[in-house]
Amino acid sequence: MKGKIPIEVWVPDLTFPGWMDRWYRQGAEFEKLHPEYKINVHGKDFWRFPRQVAEAAAEGNTPALSEYYFYMTQAARDSQAQDESPLFTSVEKAIGGRSEILGEPVVIDDIIPAIRDYYTLDGDLTSMPTVGTTSLLYTNTDLLRRAGVSETPETWEDVEAACAAVAAMKDGPGHAITWSNHGTFIQQALASLGGLIVNKHNGRQGRATSVDLASKEMIIWAEWCRKLHRDGHLLYTGKIPDWAGTLRAYADQDVAIRISSSNDVNYMFRAAEDNGFGIGVGVFPYNHRLPYAGNAIAGTSLWMANGLDEATQEGALAFLMYLHSPRNAAERHKANSFLPLTYSAQALLEEEGWFDRYPHHRLAYDHVTRFPKRIVEQRPELAGRTPLSEGALFGDFAGNQDVMTRAIGDVLARGADPLERFTFASVEAQQLLDAYNEYALTSGFRDPENSPINSLSVEAFSEARAGRDYSAADMEAVVRLNR
């Protein structure tokens, strides 16, 4: 231990079985390859993680690597150290065009575009993606077959037809479809429609200063949700986000279709197996009457502290590359069904026959790297091209998600007019963004206890937590990951 160079790595503990064990094991394996280093991995509370990093930075103890959830990307970009310098430095700039770091092959050019694009600004990959998910549609194939539906719904029209068929069944489920009231599905719908949440091209051509939650794309989505609900097809539990409740409805066969995260593949197949019915997996449904624009991802990335001494920075960079070697990236996918982050990891999984044995795990990767088959049939020039994945970058993204989900909840549960409700939501969201920008530009998050960031999110979470009734311990892990 004496004389070793310490690399402090802080990550949110997602509480999945073996989650932190894998981090510890990979740290130990890296140390065997690079005995001059000591990797100190610390699992932190998911909910307080950004604040904990800010507190450490205020004391001059910033960890070398910090893993942020994607909606905190703007906060990471804005964070400052004690001397008001940027708290984090660009991973790509630190690599400086090299092909290896301490013998570890550089993998950033191998990252699939859907993941790389989100964490890239002005052509610069600022942080190293670690976890990626997208949204998928899951079916109870037995129920759909009984209803006369043989194909997995792909478009909104397909979903409507399947729902009508389920509704016409004798002794069928009370509703046809459900999904959690969570911002990730709103973002996915907007991405497919080409809608933006904030100005400056979703915050990618400068700091976002204006929010528009009443865009035509948002209203198109909200109107479709309202129609499904009014027609009696959509089960809305009334809770936000209620991952557990919608999963339970699917497991109990109270619905035939559930939209959820690609990370839920293992949970969904377990639910089907435990309850004796077949399962199908498809892409997130899209509006076939409008041009298909792109996809949305969620996940995490590791940010590297600015101002590290050369030896520490080299060790941190090498560890980042080691974490995403083809073997390590492939094993992370196998363990938790996250997207394989690199082409090499995907190729390794294919070579080993993983996707032949478990084809449902391939779909999420296909969904973010290819246009849907029917879209390509209509527009052959899209074959071989990758859908856009330019998710929004702006302050208090988490609070914005709460505003969106409360708005859609009012549309579904209380009959609010979508345009009126989301116009009001825009006012709420604008106040959050204004407060964030004012605070960020004047303080650089050096005083986290006084930050207004995520105040609404914390309040909403506290309310949800007080009333939750998860039936299994692993539901907490689902909620933590997808928040």
C-alpha positions, 0 to 999 in steps of 0.5 A: 500500500505504501507508495501507491498512487491513490485514485479516488472513485465515487459512484452512486450505489444503485443497490443491484445485487453485486453492483458495488462488488463488481466495482471493487473487483474491477478496481482490484484487477486494475491494480494487478495490472498497474501495481503502482496504483490503488483504486479506492471505489466509494459507493455513495447515496444515489439521491445525494451524490451531486451534493456530496461531490460539491461538498467535497469540492468545497473542502478541496477534496474532489475525487479523481473520478465522479459518476453523474447521472445524465440529467446532472450533466449541466451541473457537472459542466458548471461546477467549480473548485475552490479557486473557481476553476472548472471542477472537471476537465474533458476526458477527450482533451486529457487523452490528447489523441493517444491510442493507449494510456499506460498500455490500456487501449483508448476506447472513446472512438469505439463508443456507439454514437447514441451514447457518445453523442449525449456527452459530447459538446462542440465535438468534445467528449467531456465525460466517459459514459458508463451506463446506457439505457433506452425505452422499449415496449414489452408485451404479454404474447399470450394475451395478444394472441388471444386478442388476435394480435400476432405482431409486436406493436411498433407504431402508435397506430399499431398500439391503438389497434392492439389496445382495441383488440384487447378491449374486445376480448372476453375475460380480458384484462381491465386495460391494455397498456401501461407505463410509469409516469416518468420523464424518460418516456416523454423525452423518448417521445419528443426525440422520436418526433424531433421535439426539443425541451430547451432553446439553443438546440436543446442546450447544445449550441450554448447555455439553455435559457428558455424552456418550452414544454408546450411545443407542438411535439409535446402536445401531440404526445400528450393528446395521444396519451389522453386518447388512450386513457379516455378510451379506457386502454391506458392504465394510469395508476395515479402515482409518480413514477410508480415503476413498481405498480406498472410492473405489478400490473404487467406481472398480474396480467392486468395489462397486455403491454407495458412500456419501460426502460431497456434496463427492465428486460431481466425484470420483465422476463422474470415476471413473465416466467414466474407467472407463466406467460410469453413475453415479446419485446419491441421498440418504443412506439412512434407516430408513423404519420410524422418523420422519425427523428431520433432516440433518447438515452438515459444513464451515467458517465464518469467525470475526471477532476481538473488539476490532477497531478500527471501520475494521478490523471494518467492512472484515472484515464487508464482506469476509465479505459480499462472499465470499458475494455470489450470484456468488461463492457460486455460483462456489465451488459450481461449482469444488468442488461445495460446497453453494451457501450462500444462496438467491440463489446457488442461484437464480442457478445455476438461472437460468443453467441450471447444474443443468439441465446438471448435475442431480447437483449439485442433489441435495445442496441438495435433500437439506438443504432438503427432506424426502425425497420418500417421507417427504413422500408419507407425511406431506404436512404436511412439504412445504415444511418444512426438515429439522432441522440441529442438529449437536452443539456440544461440546469435542473433537468430533474426538477423539469422532469417533475414538472412534466410528469405532474402535467401529464398526470393532470391531463390523465387523472383530472382531465386537464387540457394538454395545451393549457396544462403544459403552457403552465408547466413551461412557466414552472420549468422556466422558473427552475431554469432561471433559478439554476442559471442565476445560481450556477453563474454566480456560485459554481455550486460551491455552496450546495446547501443553499442551492435551489437545484432539485428542490422540487425533485427532492420534495416529489421524491419524499412524497412518493417515498412515504407512500410506496409499497414495493413488493420486493427489494429489487423494486428499489433498485429499479426506481433508483436507476430510472429516476 
